[in-house]
Amino acid sequence: MKLVWALRSALFVTWMAVTVIPWGIAMVLLSVVVRGAPVYWGCVGWLRTAMWGMRVICGVQWRVTGMEHLPTAADGRAAVLLAPKHQSTLETFLFPTLMPHPLAYVFKRELLYIPFFGWAMSRMDMIHIDRSKRTEAWNKVAEQGRRLFSQGIWVIMFPEGTRAPRGGQGTYKTGASRLAINAGVPIVPIAVSSAKCWPRRSFLVRPGVVDVSIGRPIPSVGRESDELMREVETWIETEMRRLDPEAYPAAPQGAAHA
């Protein structure tokens, strides 16, 4: 079985490599003529192609709940900060294909050096930071985040910063809550069980169903960043245990009363 998964995963990686080269070149050339939405949705087109390959080649499906919690066209798609669980590359590719509104990721600048993929990313209005310069990075996030929110763009920021293993939990940093408070926008927590099918640091993609659960927006006005992030963390981690109970060992009897 693992051999079959390995062969299908290799075919999927080949599919991504073959399709991203012409797509990346096309987006860079398009960005010379026009910027903004056409380039963004053009890049999302490749992500849809990649996810189609994942579904057809690797047998990965996804099930989404809570879309009704997102701002709609009726209210102008009001700005929100999306704060998802981060387990895999899968959700990075998936979210722009699900969301009805442009997203701006906060990501490490090293991704810009990936041929074709990174080049196309560099032509979009997103927030790439140097993690080694923490103060400078935060100032950039705050400044660009406020500008993007003012344009109605949704910012997406992984609170854990890096991918956590299935059943694991990283440290929830306050960057996302600080940005939300600074800009006066709500945070939408998102739980996603992507590591069931595509674990971190692995090219082996297993067939299965990935659950994405979108929570209700949490207001940020008048909140403290630590307290707000704890609320986001509690919702996500509680929901993760509901979505993927096999990944989390049961608490010892009586632990809740300790």
C-alpha positions as CSV (number, residue, x, y, z in Angstrom):
1,M,0.0,0.0,0.0
2,K,2.8,2.4,0.9
3,L,4.4,1.8,-2.5
4,V,1.1,2.7,-4.2
5,W,0.9,5.9,-2.1
6,A,4.6,6.7,-3.0
7,L,4.0,6.2,-6.7
8,R,0.8,8.4,-6.7
9,S,2.6,11.0,-4.6
10,A,5.5,11.1,-7.0
11,L,3.0,11.5,-9.9
12,F,1.3,14.4,-8.0
13,V,4.6,16.2,-7.4
14,T,5.4,15.8,-11.1
15,W,2.0,17.2,-11.9
16,M,2.7,20.3,-9.8
17,A,6.1,20.8,-11.2
18,V,5.0,20.5,-14.8
19,T,2.0,22.8,-14.4
20,V,3.7,25.5,-12.2
21,I,6.4,26.3,-14.7
22,P,4.2,27.7,-17.5
23,W,1.7,29.1,-15.0
24,G,4.4,30.9,-13.0
25,I,6.0,32.4,-16.1
26,A,2.5,33.5,-17.3
27,M,1.7,35.2,-14.0
28,V,5.0,37.1,-14.0
29,L,4.5,38.3,-17.5
30,L,0.9,39.2,-16.7
31,S,2.0,41.2,-13.7
32,V,4.1,43.4,-16.0
33,V,0.9,44.6,-17.7
34,V,-1.6,44.5,-14.8
35,R,-1.4,43.9,-11.0
36,G,-4.0,43.2,-8.3
37,A,-7.0,40.9,-8.8
38,P,-6.1,39.5,-12.2
39,V,-2.8,38.2,-11.0
40,Y,-4.2,36.9,-7.7
41,W,-7.0,34.9,-9.4
42,G,-4.6,33.7,-12.0
43,C,-2.4,32.3,-9.3
44,V,-5.5,30.8,-7.6
45,G,-6.1,29.1,-11.0
46,W,-2.9,27.1,-10.6
47,L,-3.8,26.2,-7.0
48,R,-7.1,24.8,-8.2
49,T,-5.1,22.8,-10.8
50,A,-2.8,21.5,-8.0
51,M,-5.7,20.6,-5.8
52,W,-7.5,18.9,-8.7
53,G,-4.3,16.8,-9.1
54,M,-4.3,16.0,-5.4
55,R,-7.9,14.8,-5.6
56,V,-7.7,12.8,-8.8
57,I,-4.2,11.4,-8.4
58,C,-3.9,10.9,-4.6
59,G,-7.5,10.5,-3.7
60,V,-7.7,13.4,-1.2
61,Q,-11.1,14.9,-0.6
62,W,-12.0,17.9,1.6
63,R,-15.1,18.7,3.6
64,V,-15.8,22.3,4.7
65,T,-18.2,23.5,7.4
66,G,-18.8,27.0,8.7
67,M,-18.6,29.0,5.4
68,E,-21.6,30.9,6.6
69,H,-19.5,32.5,9.3
70,L,-17.5,34.4,6.7
71,P,-18.5,38.0,5.6
72,T,-20.7,37.9,2.5
73,A,-21.1,40.1,-0.6
74,A,-24.2,41.6,1.1
75,D,-21.9,43.2,3.8
76,G,-19.2,44.1,1.3
77,R,-17.0,41.1,2.4
78,A,-15.8,43.1,5.4
79,A,-12.2,42.6,6.3
80,V,-11.3,39.7,8.7
81,L,-8.1,38.0,9.8
82,L,-8.1,34.3,9.1
83,A,-6.2,32.3,11.8
84,P,-5.9,28.6,10.8
85,K,-4.3,25.6,12.3
86,H,-1.2,24.8,10.3
87,Q,-0.3,21.1,9.7
88,S,0.6,20.9,6.0
89,T,1.2,22.5,2.7
90,L,-2.3,21.3,1.8
91,E,-4.2,24.1,3.6
92,T,-1.8,26.7,2.2
93,F,-2.9,25.6,-1.3
94,L,-6.5,24.9,-0.4
95,F,-7.7,28.1,1.4
96,P,-7.4,30.5,-1.6
97,T,-9.5,28.1,-3.7
98,L,-12.2,28.0,-1.0
99,M,-12.4,31.7,-0.1
100,P,-14.7,33.9,-2.2
101,H,-12.5,36.9,-1.5
102,P,-8.8,37.7,-2.1
103,L,-6.4,36.7,0.6
104,A,-3.0,38.0,1.6
105,Y,-0.7,35.6,3.4
106,V,1.9,36.5,6.0
107,F,4.8,34.2,5.1
108,K,8.6,33.9,5.4
109,R,10.4,35.6,2.6
110,E,12.4,32.4,1.8
111,L,9.4,31.1,-0.1
112,L,10.0,33.8,-2.7
113,Y,13.2,32.0,-3.8
114,I,11.3,28.9,-5.0
115,P,11.5,28.9,-8.8
116,F,8.3,29.8,-10.6
117,F,6.1,29.4,-7.6
118,G,7.9,32.0,-5.5
119,W,8.3,34.3,-8.5
120,A,4.6,34.3,-9.0
121,M,4.0,34.9,-5.3
122,S,6.3,37.9,-5.4
123,R,4.0,39.6,-7.9
124,M,1.1,39.5,-5.5
125,D,0.3,42.0,-2.7
126,M,1.2,39.8,0.2
127,I,3.3,40.2,3.4
128,H,6.6,38.4,3.3
129,I,8.8,38.9,6.3
130,D,12.4,38.2,7.5
131,R,11.9,36.1,10.7
132,S,15.4,36.9,11.9
133,K,14.5,40.6,12.3
134,R,11.5,40.4,14.6
135,T,10.8,44.0,15.3
136,E,11.2,44.9,11.6
137,A,9.0,42.0,10.7
138,W,6.2,43.0,13.1
139,N,6.3,46.6,11.8
140,K,6.0,45.4,8.3
141,V,3.1,43.1,9.2
142,A,1.3,46.0,11.1
143,E,1.8,48.5,8.3
144,Q,0.9,46.3,5.4
145,G,-1.8,44.6,7.3
146,R,-3.7,47.8,8.0
147,R,-3.3,48.8,4.3
148,L,-4.7,45.5,3.1
149,F,-7.6,45.5,5.5
150,S,-8.5,49.1,4.4
151,Q,-8.8,47.7,0.9
152,G,-11.1,45.0,2.1
153,I,-8.5,42.2,1.6
154,W,-8.5,39.3,4.1
155,V,-5.2,38.6,5.7
156,I,-4.4,35.0,6.6
157,M,-1.8,34.3,9.3
158,F,-0.9,31.0,10.9
159,P,-0.8,31.6,14.7
160,E,1.6,28.7,15.3
161,G,4.0,30.1,12.8
162,T,5.1,26.7,11.4
163,R,3.5,23.4,10.7
164,A,2.6,21.2,13.7
165,P,2.6,17.4,13.5
166,R,-0.7,15.5,13.5
167,G,-1.9,15.5,17.1
168,G,0.6,18.1,18.0
169,Q,0.3,21.7,19.0
170,G,2.7,24.5,18.4
171,T,3.1,27.7,20.4
172,Y,0.3,30.1,19.5
173,K,2.1,33.5,19.0
174,T,0.3,36.8,19.5
175,G,1.2,38.3,16.1
176,A,-2.2,37.6,14.6
177,S,-4.1,38.9,17.6
178,R,-1.9,42.0,17.8
179,L,-2.6,42.7,14.1
180,A,-6.3,42.2,14.5
181,I,-6.5,44.5,17.5
182,N,-4.3,47.1,15.7
183,A,-6.5,47.1,12.7
184,G,-9.8,46.6,14.6
185,V,-10.9,43.5,12.6
186,P,-12.2,40.2,13.9
187,I,-10.3,37.0,13.9
188,V,-11.8,33.9,12.2
189,P,-10.3,30.7,13.8
190,I,-10.1,27.7,11.4
191,A,-9.3,24.1,12.3
192,V,-8.1,21.8,9.6
193,S,-7.1,18.1,9.8
194,S,-4.7,18.2,6.8
195,A,-2.0,16.1,8.3
196,K,-4.2,13.0,8.0
197,C,-3.5,13.0,4.3
198,W,-0.3,15.2,3.8
199,P,1.9,15.2,6.9
200,R,4.5,18.0,7.4
201,R,8.0,17.3,6.0
202,S,6.7,14.6,3.8
203,F,6.0,14.1,0.1
204,L,3.9,11.1,0.8
205,V,0.2,12.0,0.3
206,R,-2.4,9.5,1.5
207,P,-6.0,9.2,0.3
208,G,-8.7,10.4,2.7
209,V,-10.9,13.3,3.8
210,V,-9.6,16.5,5.2
211,D,-12.0,18.4,7.4
212,V,-12.0,22.2,7.4
213,S,-14.0,23.9,10.1
214,I,-14.5,27.7,10.1
215,G,-15.4,29.3,13.4
216,R,-17.4,32.4,14.1
217,P,-15.5,35.7,13.9
218,I,-14.1,36.7,17.3
219,P,-14.2,40.5,17.9
220,S,-10.9,42.1,18.6
221,V,-11.9,45.6,19.7
222,G,-11.0,46.3,23.3
223,R,-9.2,43.0,23.8
224,E,-5.7,42.2,25.0
225,S,-3.6,40.3,22.5
226,D,-2.7,37.4,24.9
227,E,-6.2,36.9,26.0
228,L,-7.6,37.1,22.5
229,M,-5.1,34.6,21.2
230,R,-5.9,32.2,24.0
231,E,-9.5,32.3,22.9
232,V,-8.5,31.5,19.3
233,E,-6.2,28.7,20.5
234,T,-8.9,27.1,22.7
235,W,-11.4,27.1,19.9
236,I,-9.0,25.6,17.3
237,E,-7.5,23.0,19.6
238,T,-10.9,21.9,20.9
239,E,-12.2,21.7,17.3
240,M,-9.1,19.7,16.2
241,R,-9.9,17.0,18.8
242,R,-13.4,16.8,17.4
243,L,-12.3,16.6,13.8
244,D,-9.5,14.2,14.3
245,P,-10.0,12.3,17.6
246,E,-7.7,9.5,16.6
247,A,-4.7,11.9,16.6
248,Y,-5.1,13.0,20.2
249,P,-4.7,10.6,23.1
250,A,-7.5,10.6,25.5
251,A,-6.9,12.5,28.7
252,P,-6.3,10.3,31.8
253,Q,-9.4,9.7,33.8
254,G,-9.7,12.4,36.4
255,A,-7.3,14.8,34.6
256,A,-10.0,17.3,34.1
257,H,-10.3,17.6,37.9
258,A,-6.6,17.9,38.6
